[in-house]
Amino acid sequence: MRRLLSQASGSLRHLSLSGCGLSDDLLGPLLPSLGCCSSLRSLALALNPLSTAGLVKTVRMVSRVPSMRQLLYPNPLEEYQPGLPELPSSAQLLDWPLDESKDINATSSLLNKVLKDCGRSDIVLTCDLLNYEKDSAE
């Protein structure tokens, strides 16, 4: 995957890795390769078992891509009700209820703060899979 990303780094504009089973451990090594994709405008990572810490690292990486305009991120594992398997499938993530006692806006606020701290305010961050449109990143 890293070799493919490096070969496409100058022309890749939209990349969807949604539902690919990317955990923090799997996504971490890909982040430097993704950061080299100089034309990347949108990245979709929905329905992947990522933690809040993994999402923060991802936002820091996308902030270094000058062309980046949109990131579709998954709800972090910490936002799901207890009982979710350690590495859930995309179907499990889609069906498993979110923990209503958690502040759903907390993740969005945190990630937008990270983005602002990185000097970027022009990237749309969303976890809204149903209303995500990669074409709006144009």
C-alpha positions, 0 to 999 in steps of 0.5 A: 500500500505504501508503494502504491501511495508513493507512486500515485503521490503526485496525482492522487486527489481523492482516497477512500479507505473507509471500511478497510479495517484500519486500526491505529497500528495499521494506519500509523505506518501509512500516515507518512506515505499519505502525507506525501500525496501532494495533490490529495484533497479528500481522505475518507476513513469512515468505519475503521476501528480508530481511537481518538489518539489515532484520529489526532495523529491523522489530523496532524498529518492531513494538516501538512498536505497543502491541497487537503480540503476534507477528511471523513473520519470514523467515530472513535472507538471510545464513543461506542457502547461497551462490549464492542470487540477489540478490532470490530469489523466495519459492519459491527461499527455501523450497527453498534450503538454509540454511547449516549453518555459521551459528548458526541461533539467532543471529538469534533471539537478536539480535532478542529482544535488540533487542526487550528493549532496546526495553522489550518482552518480550510479543511472540513472535518466530518464523521457524517458518512451519510452526508459526505461528498468528496466532490465538495472538496473540489 
